[in-house]
Amino acid sequence: MKPRILLIDDDASLRRVTEYNLSSGGFHVLAAASGREGLALFRRHDPDLVITDVQLGDLNGLQILAAVKKESPLTPVLVITAFGSIELAVKAMQEGAFTFLAKPFDREALRLSCRKALELRQLHEQKQLLSGEINRLTGTEGMETANSAMAELLDTAKRAANSEANVLIAGESGTGKEVLARLVHQHSPRAQGPMVAVNCAAIPENLLESELFGHVKGAFTGAVRSRKGCFQSAAGGSLFLDEIGELRLDLQAKLLRAIQERVVTPVGADQPEAVDVRLIAASNRDLYAAIGQGTFREDLYYRLGVIVLPLPPLRERREDIPGLVGHFLLKLGAPAGVRFSPQALARLKIHPWPGNIRELQNIVERAVILRKGLFIEADDLQLAPLSQALGTKGIPEIPDEGLSLEAVERGLIVKALAKANGNRSEAARLLKIPRHVLIYRLEKFKI
């Protein structure tokens, strides 16, 4: 397919000559005799390159340049004029022009400038595609939000990323804790290093120490060669320990030493090895409550949680659902034109989301597979009945004059704190929510 060039010039004879030269050079040319006509063609046809004269009857070339760059920053603009001056050339370049040619210009010089401009555009587009692919593969694509509390959390995460401080991400299963961990890594000075992720709950207890710290040959039956652990593999980068609350107490002690001394001792080794990693941990358990139960070390909690990021569940950021649906449609490779109807999106917004974002991806994938047409309707979602989704059992009636949901929630939190004599863990138990969720809401309501 030939590259499309939009040529805007009010000089009819020169426009025809330039159009012929470019067409014979292998380009498809759209020609306009005025600035307004040129912008109309630009918006209709989305050309690969714009060539505009500076002196036009209605608009000038610098106005055309500004309009194109505002609507399509990647589209290169080549400015030509019969009234060439250094000042005008500098101004055009400062405002984003690819290059500046004074009339009369050489035919080959114009073609060469066009080819170079199109090559630059292609490089910028490839860079964007590669960046998007990196984000897709690492899992950070879609980490955008319309929720103010979530936006503040992401801002905190990005600011914390610039430090070497350990980060603890708290949140329910399926809320995207590993996605947030990757965002922290990618915004850190260690972004060029590896990020190694370990699910502490998915590895058998007898193998977890070796997985974390490595082992030497002959350390145990089956250890036929020495093997690096995750701490060594993550050297110069970040180590993400998911479900950290599942670690045995003896491994918690060894992890604490690794954090404090920045050394690990492989299983069966006599000498410790220095390690250089940034730790990011996550848990869906209330670790503060686990400290009280004696299943998690308090000193390790404070070492891990220099920065604590409480990730809210999906039901507390429902305004993000449409954006997440669009993200999953792209990620799943849904056919062009497939989208959720307004009724389907409305139904998703009142679903209780016990499985959070992971559940939403599952629902989107199922709906794409089982859809009857381009529009995915509410009936295609196969969700629980509306009454069950709304969970109205045991909820008091709403008075005719209405009430404030935030006021009710805030009042319940204040009452729970009063009943618990200010003890946050006890208040969280009374409200049947994890402690980190209570802290998140205390901050939300400025209690």
C-alpha positions as CSV (number, residue, x, y, z in Angstrom):
1,M,0.0,0.0,0.0
2,K,1.4,3.4,-1.0
3,P,2.1,5.9,1.8
4,R,-0.6,8.6,1.8
5,I,0.6,12.2,1.7
6,L,-1.7,15.2,2.3
7,L,-0.5,18.3,0.3
8,I,-1.9,21.7,1.2
9,D,-0.9,24.6,-1.1
10,D,-3.0,27.4,-2.4
11,D,-0.8,27.8,-5.5
12,A,-2.7,25.7,-8.1
13,S,0.1,25.3,-10.6
14,L,2.8,24.4,-8.0
15,R,0.3,22.1,-6.2
16,R,-0.3,20.2,-9.5
17,V,3.5,19.9,-10.2
18,T,4.3,18.8,-6.6
19,E,1.4,16.3,-6.7
20,Y,2.7,14.8,-9.9
21,N,6.3,14.6,-8.6
22,L,5.2,12.8,-5.4
23,S,2.8,10.5,-7.3
24,S,5.5,9.5,-9.7
25,G,7.8,8.9,-6.7
26,G,5.5,6.1,-5.4
27,F,3.2,8.1,-3.0
28,H,-0.6,8.4,-2.9
29,V,-1.3,12.2,-2.8
30,L,-4.4,14.0,-1.4
31,A,-4.4,17.6,-2.5
32,A,-6.1,20.6,-0.8
33,A,-6.2,24.3,-2.0
34,S,-6.8,25.8,1.5
35,G,-6.0,25.2,5.2
36,R,-9.6,24.3,6.1
37,E,-10.0,21.9,3.2
38,G,-6.6,20.3,4.2
39,L,-7.7,19.8,7.8
40,A,-11.0,18.3,6.6
41,L,-9.1,15.8,4.4
42,F,-6.7,15.1,7.2
43,R,-9.5,14.1,9.6
44,R,-11.2,12.1,6.9
45,H,-8.3,10.1,5.6
46,D,-5.6,10.1,8.3
47,P,-2.6,10.5,6.0
48,D,0.9,9.3,6.8
49,L,2.5,12.6,6.2
50,V,1.4,16.3,5.8
51,I,3.1,18.8,3.5
52,T,1.8,22.3,4.0
53,D,2.6,25.7,2.6
54,V,3.1,28.5,5.1
55,Q,1.2,31.2,3.3
56,L,-2.4,30.0,2.7
57,G,-5.5,32.0,2.0
58,D,-7.3,31.2,5.3
59,L,-5.0,29.5,7.7
60,N,-1.2,29.6,7.8
61,G,1.1,26.6,7.8
62,L,2.0,26.9,11.5
63,Q,-1.7,26.7,12.4
64,I,-2.0,23.5,10.3
65,L,1.1,22.2,12.0
66,A,-0.4,22.8,15.5
67,A,-3.7,21.2,14.6
68,V,-2.1,18.1,13.1
69,K,0.2,17.6,16.1
70,K,-2.7,18.1,18.5
71,E,-4.8,15.4,16.8
72,S,-2.0,13.0,15.7
73,P,1.4,13.6,17.4
74,L,3.0,10.8,15.3
75,T,2.1,12.4,11.9
76,P,5.2,14.2,10.5
77,V,4.6,17.6,9.0
78,L,6.9,19.1,6.3
79,V,6.6,22.9,5.9
80,I,7.3,24.6,2.6
81,T,7.3,28.3,1.7
82,A,8.4,30.8,-0.9
83,F,9.1,33.3,1.9
84,G,11.9,31.3,3.6
85,S,13.6,32.7,6.6
86,I,15.8,31.4,9.4
87,E,13.3,32.7,12.0
88,L,10.3,31.0,10.3
89,A,12.3,27.7,9.9
90,V,13.3,27.7,13.6
91,K,9.7,28.4,14.7
92,A,8.4,25.6,12.5
93,M,10.9,23.2,13.9
94,Q,10.3,24.3,17.5
95,E,6.6,23.6,17.1
96,G,7.2,20.1,15.8
97,A,7.8,20.2,12.0
98,F,9.9,17.4,10.7
99,T,11.8,19.7,8.3
100,F,11.5,23.0,6.4
101,L,12.0,23.5,2.7
102,A,12.1,26.8,0.8
103,K,10.6,27.2,-2.7
104,P,11.8,26.4,-5.3
105,F,12.9,23.0,-4.0
106,D,14.5,20.1,-5.8
107,R,12.2,17.3,-6.7
108,E,14.5,14.6,-5.3
109,A,15.1,16.7,-2.2
110,L,11.4,16.7,-1.5
111,R,11.0,12.9,-2.1
112,L,14.0,12.2,0.1
113,S,12.5,14.4,2.9
114,C,9.2,12.5,2.6
115,R,10.9,9.1,2.8
116,K,12.9,10.1,5.9
117,A,9.8,11.5,7.6
118,L,7.9,8.3,6.9
119,E,10.8,6.2,8.2
120,L,10.8,8.2,11.4
121,R,7.1,7.8,11.8
122,Q,7.5,4.0,11.3
123,L,10.2,3.9,14.0
124,H,8.0,5.8,16.5
125,E,5.1,3.4,15.8
126,Q,7.3,0.4,16.2
127,K,8.5,1.8,19.5
128,Q,5.0,2.2,20.7
129,L,4.1,-1.3,19.6
130,L,7.1,-2.7,21.4
131,S,6.3,-0.7,24.5
132,G,2.8,-2.0,24.5
133,E,4.0,-5.6,23.9
134,I,6.4,-5.3,26.9
135,N,3.6,-4.1,29.1
136,R,1.3,-6.9,27.8
137,L,3.9,-9.5,28.5
138,T,4.9,-8.1,31.9
139,G,1.3,-7.6,32.9
140,T,1.3,-3.9,33.6
141,E,-0.9,-3.0,30.7
142,G,-4.3,-1.9,31.9
143,M,-3.0,-0.5,35.2
144,E,-5.0,2.7,34.8
145,T,-7.9,3.8,36.9
146,A,-10.9,6.2,37.1
147,N,-11.1,5.7,40.8
148,S,-9.6,8.5,42.9
149,A,-8.4,6.2,45.8
150,M,-6.8,3.8,43.3
151,A,-5.2,6.7,41.4
152,E,-3.7,7.8,44.7
153,L,-2.4,4.3,45.4
154,L,-0.8,4.1,41.9
155,D,0.8,7.5,42.5
156,T,2.2,6.3,45.9
157,A,3.5,3.1,44.2
158,K,5.3,5.0,41.5
159,R,6.9,7.4,44.1
160,A,7.9,4.5,46.3
161,A,9.4,2.7,43.2
162,N,12.2,5.3,43.0
163,S,13.5,4.1,46.4
164,E,15.1,0.9,47.5
165,A,12.5,0.4,50.2
166,N,10.8,-3.0,50.5
167,V,7.1,-2.9,49.5
168,L,4.3,-5.0,50.9
169,I,1.1,-5.2,48.8
170,A,-2.0,-6.2,50.7
171,G,-5.2,-7.2,48.9
172,E,-7.7,-10.0,48.2
173,S,-7.0,-12.7,45.7
174,G,-7.5,-11.6,42.1
175,T,-7.0,-7.9,42.7
176,G,-3.8,-7.6,40.7
177,K,-1.1,-7.7,43.3
178,E,1.5,-9.1,40.9
179,V,0.5,-6.5,38.3
180,L,1.1,-3.8,40.8
181,A,4.4,-5.4,41.8
182,R,5.6,-5.3,38.2
183,L,4.6,-1.6,38.0
184,V,6.7,-0.9,41.0
185,H,9.6,-2.7,39.4
186,Q,9.3,-1.0,36.0
187,H,9.3,2.4,37.6
188,S,12.3,1.7,39.8
189,P,16.0,2.2,39.1
190,R,16.2,-1.6,38.8
191,A,13.9,-1.7,35.8
192,Q,16.6,-3.0,33.5
193,G,17.3,-5.9,35.9
194,P,15.1,-9.0,36.2
195,M,11.9,-9.4,38.2
196,V,11.6,-12.9,39.6
197,A,8.2,-13.9,41.0
198,V,7.6,-16.7,43.5
199,N,4.3,-17.9,44.8
200,C,5.1,-19.1,48.3
201,A,1.8,-21.0,48.5
202,A,2.4,-23.0,45.3
203,I,5.7,-24.6,46.2
204,P,5.9,-27.7,48.5
205,E,7.3,-26.7,51.9
206,N,10.2,-29.1,51.6
207,L,11.4,-27.4,48.4
208,L,10.7,-23.8,49.3
209,E,14.0,-23.1,51.1
210,S,15.9,-24.4,48.0
211,E,13.7,-22.4,45.7
212,L,14.4,-19.2,47.6
213,F,18.0,-19.6,48.6
214,G,19.4,-22.2,46.2
215,H,21.3,-25.4,47.1
216,V,24.7,-27.0,46.5
217,K,25.3,-30.3,44.8
218,G,24.6,-33.2,47.2
219,A,22.7,-31.1,49.7
220,F,19.8,-33.6,49.6
221,T,18.6,-36.6,47.7
222,G,18.1,-35.6,44.1
223,A,20.4,-32.5,44.3
224,V,22.7,-33.7,41.4
225,R,24.0,-30.3,40.7
226,S,24.2,-26.9,42.4
227,R,21.3,-24.5,41.7
228,K,20.7,-20.8,42.2
229,G,17.8,-19.7,44.2
230,C,15.4,-16.8,43.4
231,F,17.5,-14.4,45.5
232,Q,20.5,-15.0,43.3
233,S,18.4,-15.1,40.0
234,A,16.9,-11.7,40.8
235,A,20.4,-10.1,41.4
236,G,20.3,-6.4,40.3
237,G,16.5,-6.5,40.0
238,S,13.4,-7.2,42.1
239,L,12.1,-10.4,43.9
240,F,8.4,-10.6,44.2
241,L,7.2,-13.0,47.0
242,D,3.5,-13.6,46.6
243,E,1.5,-15.1,49.4
244,I,4.2,-14.3,51.9
245,G,1.9,-15.2,54.8
246,E,2.2,-18.9,53.9
247,L,5.9,-19.1,54.8
248,R,6.8,-21.4,57.7
249,L,8.2,-19.6,60.8
250,D,11.7,-21.1,60.3
251,L,11.8,-19.8,56.7
252,Q,10.5,-16.4,57.9
253,A,13.6,-16.2,60.2
254,K,15.9,-17.0,57.3
255,L,14.1,-14.5,55.1
256,L,14.5,-11.8,57.8
257,R,18.3,-12.5,57.9
258,A,18.5,-12.2,54.1
259,I,16.8,-8.9,54.2
260,Q,18.8,-7.5,57.1
261,E,22.2,-8.8,56.2
262,R,21.7,-9.0,52.4
263,V,23.1,-12.5,52.3
264,V,21.7,-15.9,51.8
265,T,23.0,-19.4,52.6
266,P,22.2,-22.0,50.0
267,V,20.9,-25.4,51.4
268,G,24.0,-27.5,52.2
269,A,26.5,-24.6,51.8
270,D,28.9,-23.5,54.5
271,Q,29.3,-19.9,53.5
272,P,26.7,-17.2,52.9
273,E,26.5,-15.4,49.5
274,A,25.9,-11.7,49.1
275,V,22.7,-10.8,47.3
276,D,21.5,-7.5,45.8
277,V,17.7,-7.5,45.3
278,R,14.7,-5.3,46.1
279,L,11.9,-7.2,47.8
280,I,8.3,-6.8,47.0
281,A,6.0,-9.0,48.9
282,A,2.2,-9.6,48.8
283,S,-0.4,-11.4,50.8
284,N,-4.2,-11.9,50.7
285,R,-4.1,-12.6,54.5
286,D,-4.3,-10.1,57.3
287,L,-0.7,-10.3,58.3
288,Y,-1.2,-8.0,61.3
289,A,-3.8,-10.5,62.6
290,A,-1.4,-13.3,61.9
291,I,1.2,-11.7,64.2
292,G,-1.4,-11.8,67.0
293,Q,-2.0,-15.5,66.2
294,G,1.7,-16.2,66.3
295,T,1.9,-17.4,62.7
296,F,3.8,-14.4,61.3
297,R,6.9,-12.7,62.7
298,E,6.3,-9.0,63.7
299,D,9.9,-8.0,62.9
300,L,9.6,-9.5,59.4
301,Y,6.3,-7.7,58.9
302,Y,8.0,-4.3,59.6
303,R,11.0,-5.2,57.4
304,L,8.8,-6.1,54.5
305,G,6.2,-3.3,54.9
306,V,8.4,-0.2,54.8
307,I,5.8,0.9,52.1
308,V,2.4,-0.8,52.4
309,L,0.1,-0.6,49.4
310,P,-3.5,-1.7,50.2
311,L,-5.0,-2.8,46.9
312,P,-8.7,-2.2,46.9
313,P,-11.1,-5.0,45.7
314,L,-12.9,-4.5,42.4
315,R,-16.2,-3.9,44.2
316,E,-14.7,-0.7,45.6
317,R,-13.5,0.6,42.2
318,R,-16.5,-0.2,40.0
319,E,-15.9,2.8,37.8
320,D,-12.8,0.9,36.4
321,I,-14.9,-2.0,35.1
322,P,-15.6,-0.5,31.6
323,G,-11.9,0.2,31.1
324,L,-10.9,-3.2,32.3
325,V,-13.4,-4.9,30.0
326,G,-11.9,-3.0,27.0
327,H,-8.4,-4.1,28.2
328,F,-9.4,-7.7,28.4
329,L,-11.1,-7.6,24.9
330,L,-7.8,-6.5,23.5
331,K,-5.8,-8.9,25.5
332,L,-8.0,-11.9,24.5
333,G,-7.8,-10.9,20.8
334,A,-11.6,-10.4,20.5
335,P,-12.7,-9.8,16.8
336,A,-13.0,-6.2,15.7
337,G,-16.3,-4.6,16.6
338,V,-17.0,-6.9,19.6
339,R,-18.1,-4.9,22.5
340,F,-20.3,-4.9,25.6
341,S,-23.7,-3.3,25.5
342,P,-24.5,-0.5,28.0
343,Q,-26.9,-3.0,29.7
344,A,-24.1,-5.6,30.0
345,L,-21.7,-3.0,31.5
346,A,-24.4,-1.9,33.9
347,R,-25.0,-5.5,35.0
348,L,-21.2,-5.9,35.6
349,K,-21.1,-2.8,37.8
350,I,-23.6,-4.3,40.3
351,H,-22.0,-7.8,40.5
352,P,-20.4,-8.4,43.9
353,W,-17.0,-9.6,42.4
354,P,-15.8,-12.1,45.0
355,G,-13.1,-13.1,42.5
356,N,-12.1,-9.5,41.7
357,I,-10.3,-8.7,38.4
358,R,-9.4,-12.4,37.8
359,E,-13.2,-13.2,37.8
360,L,-13.8,-10.3,35.5
361,Q,-11.3,-11.6,32.9
362,N,-12.9,-15.0,33.1
363,I,-16.4,-13.5,32.5
364,V,-15.1,-11.4,29.5
365,E,-13.4,-14.5,28.0
366,R,-16.5,-16.6,28.4
367,A,-18.7,-13.9,26.9
368,V,-16.5,-13.4,23.9
369,I,-16.6,-17.2,23.2
370,L,-20.4,-17.6,23.7
371,R,-21.6,-14.3,22.2
372,K,-24.4,-14.4,19.7
373,G,-23.2,-11.3,17.8
374,L,-20.9,-8.3,17.9
375,F,-22.8,-6.9,21.0
376,I,-22.4,-8.8,24.2
377,E,-25.6,-8.5,26.1
378,A,-26.4,-8.9,29.8
379,D,-27.9,-12.3,29.3
380,D,-24.6,-13.5,27.6
381,L,-22.7,-13.0,30.9
382,Q,-24.2,-15.9,32.7
383,L,-24.1,-14.2,36.1
384,A,-26.0,-15.1,39.3
385,P,-29.6,-13.7,39.6
386,L,-29.8,-10.0,40.3
387,S,-31.3,-10.4,43.7
388,Q,-28.4,-12.7,44.7
389,A,-25.9,-10.3,43.2
390,L,-27.3,-7.4,45.2
391,G,-27.3,-9.4,48.4
392,T,-30.2,-7.7,50.0
393,K,-30.8,-10.2,52.8
394,G,-30.5,-8.6,56.2
395,I,-30.2,-5.1,54.8
396,P,-32.6,-2.5,56.4
397,E,-35.2,-0.7,54.3
398,I,-34.2,2.6,52.7
399,P,-36.4,5.5,53.9
400,D,-38.4,7.5,51.4
401,E,-36.2,10.5,51.8
402,G,-33.1,8.3,51.0
403,L,-29.8,8.1,52.8
404,S,-26.1,8.6,52.3
405,L,-24.2,5.3,51.7
406,E,-20.9,6.9,52.7
407,A,-22.5,8.3,55.9
408,V,-23.8,4.8,56.8
409,E,-20.4,3.2,56.1
410,R,-18.5,5.8,58.0
411,G,-21.0,5.5,60.9
412,L,-20.5,1.7,61.1
413,I,-16.7,2.1,61.1
414,V,-16.9,4.7,63.9
415,K,-19.2,2.5,65.9
416,A,-16.9,-0.5,65.5
417,L,-13.9,1.5,66.6
418,A,-15.7,2.7,69.6
419,K,-16.9,-0.8,70.5
420,A,-13.3,-2.1,70.1
421,N,-11.9,0.8,72.2
422,G,-9.9,2.0,69.2
423,N,-8.3,-1.4,68.4
424,R,-8.2,-1.6,64.7
425,S,-7.8,-5.3,64.5
426,E,-10.8,-5.9,66.7
427,A,-12.8,-3.3,64.8
428,A,-11.9,-5.1,61.5
429,R,-13.1,-8.4,63.1
430,L,-16.4,-6.8,64.1
431,L,-16.9,-5.5,60.6
432,K,-15.8,-8.8,59.1
433,I,-13.2,-7.2,56.8
434,P,-9.4,-7.6,56.8
435,R,-7.4,-5.1,58.8
436,H,-5.8,-3.5,55.7
437,V,-9.2,-2.9,54.2
438,L,-10.3,-1.1,57.4
439,I,-7.1,1.1,57.3
440,Y,-7.8,1.9,53.7
441,R,-11.4,3.0,54.6
442,L,-10.1,5.0,57.6
443,E,-7.9,6.9,55.2
444,K,-10.7,7.2,52.7
445,F,-13.1,8.7,55.2
446,K,-10.3,10.6,57.0
447,I,-11.2,9.0,60.3
